[in-house]
Amino acid sequence: MTLAEGESLALTGPSGTGKTLLLRVLAGLDPADEGTVLLEGRPQPAWPAPLYRARVVYVAQRPALFDGTVEDNLARPFTLAVRRAASGSGRTGRPGGFDRHRAQELLAALGREAAFLQRPATALSGGEAQITALVRALLVEPAVLLLDEPTASLDEATARAAEDLIARWRAAAPGRACLWTSHDRDQLRRVADREVPLVPAEA
């Protein structure tokens, strides 16, 4: 399978065919049993893990959030050395280039006001956690987004707004690509340039 520069690809197949596992392997979160993952022609193990994960970001259906506020969760990636080296200090005073104004813009596009930044992560609904995870991923501006049912807990209007945000992220810089899974076939038809089906392994 090849994900080309600038492409949006849908990964499809029945439950249990390994869509989530494949995304996690591509993200470097789980090892591959066989085969090779290449990013820009370079094998995944040849990349320093922090640099690889700065370029390839996985957005899980059930996001892992840290204790603290939404803003703490959005700023957390910018405290890592790979982000500090890339972006320097942020204009809002948060470490490593976190841009609060940009975070507010993204949240507003998803129907959330600035006060949402101060919500405790532990108090978020499933949909609000998905919004937080998607905004966090877009803020770090990766080269590749791996989207695992990223809008499954959102209402239709917010899901469409999320699709538009991702489309604008792709258009904002040449070469940005994304790989989607979704049980919503209509969504995949809207967002994907083509489809790669997975088939169940033989018993």
N, C-alpha and C positions, 0 to 999 in steps of 0.2 A: 504494500500500500504506500502511495506517495501523496503527501499533502503539499501541494504546490504553493509557492509564494502568492499571497493575495487571495487564496482560495478559502471558501467556506464549504466544508464537507460534512455530510450526515452519515453517522455510523448507525446502522439499523440491524434489527434481528430480534427474535423472541427473547423473553426473559430467560436468563441463564446461559446465554451464549457468550458472555464474557465482555460485554461492552464496557462496563465500569472497570473491570480488571485491565482491559487494554488501555484505557485512558490513564490508569494509574501507572502502568508500565511505561507509557510514553512520557509521563510526567517524572519518571525516575523514582517513584514512590514504592514500587514493587519490582522485583527482578524478573527479567524475561527467562522463561524456561529454555527457549531456543530463539534463534534469529538475532538480528542486530537492529538497534534503533539509531538512526543517523539524524543529526541536526546540522543543516548547512554542510552536508557531506562528511561530517566528523562524528565518529561513534560516540554514543552517549557516555561510556566510561572515560573517554578522553577529555571530556569537559570537567572542569572543577564543578562539583555539585552545586555550590551557591550560584555560580554564573549560569549554569544550565537552568536552574529553577527560577532564576530571574528572567530568563527568556521564554520559558515554557511554563505557563501557570494553569493549574488544575482548579476548576470551580466545581466543588462536589454538590450533589443534590442535598445532602445534609451537612452544611458547612460546620467546620470546627472553628469556634470562636473562643477568644481568650476572655478571662475575667476583666472587668472594667467596662468602660462605655463603648458605644459604637465608634466614637472618635479614636479611642485607644486602639481598637481593632484595625481601623483604617490606617493609623499611623505606624503600627507595629512593623510592617515590612521595611519601613524607611529607617528603622533603628539598626538594621543589619549592615554589616560592613560592606557588602556588595552594593547596597543602595547608597550608603554614605559616600563611597568612593566615586560613584557615578554622578551624584547630584549635589553634593555639598549641603549647606544648611538651607532649610526651608524659609520662605519669606514670612511665614506665620510664627516662626520660632520653634516649631516642632522639629524633632531631629530628622536628619537625613533627607530633607527635601519634601516632606509632607506638605501638601497644598490644601489647606482647609477650604479656601474659596472654591477650588476645583471640586472637592468632595461635596460641597453644598450644591454646586451646579448639577453634579451627577445625581445626587439624591433628589433634587427638585424635579429632574426629568422623570424620576420614578415615583413622584407624588409625595415626597417626604420633605418636611420643612427643616430648617436649620436646627431646630430643637431636637430633632431625631439624633443628632450627634451625641447628645448627652444621655441618651437612653442606656440603661444597663444592659449589657449583652445577655445576661441571664433572664431578662424580662421580655426578650423578643419572641414573637411568633415564628413559625417555620418560614412564612413568607418574608418577614422582616429580616430574618437571618440570611435568606437567599439574596435579598437586596444588598445587605451589608457585604456579603462575600463577593457579589458581582462588582460593586463599586470598588472594593479593595483591589480586585484583579485589574480593573480598568485604570485605577490610579497608578499602578506600577508600570503600565505601558509595556507589556511583554511583546515578543514577536509572535507567539502562538498562544491561543486560548483553547483549553480543553474543557468543554462545557458539558457536564453530566446532568441532564435534566435541570438546567439552571433556573427554569421558571415554573417548575412543577407545583409549587405551593402559592403561586401568584394568581390573582384574578386576571381575566382576559385583557383588560385595559393595561394593567401594569406589565403583563407579559409582552404585549405589543410594544410598550415603551422600552422594555429591556432589549427587545430585538432591534429597535431603532438605535439605541445606544451602542450596541455591539456593531451594527452596520457603520455607524459614524466612526467608531474606533478603528475599524478596518480601513475606512476611507482616509483617515487622518495621516497615515504614513504608508509608503509603498511596502508591499511584501507581507503585511500582517495577515495571518491566517487563523482560522478556527475550525475545530472539530466538535460537532454537536452529537449528543444523544437526546432523544425525546420520544415519549409515547404519543405525542401529538403530531400526527402525520401532516396536518395542515401547516403546522409550524415549520416542520422540516422542509416542506415545499416552498415556504416563504424565504427561509434563511439560507438554504444550501444550494450550491452550484451543482453538486452531484451527490450520489449516494453510494456508500460501500456497505453491502449487506454481509453480516456475519451469519454463518450457518451452524447449527448445533453439531458438536463433535459426535462421531459415531460411537455407539456404546461398545 
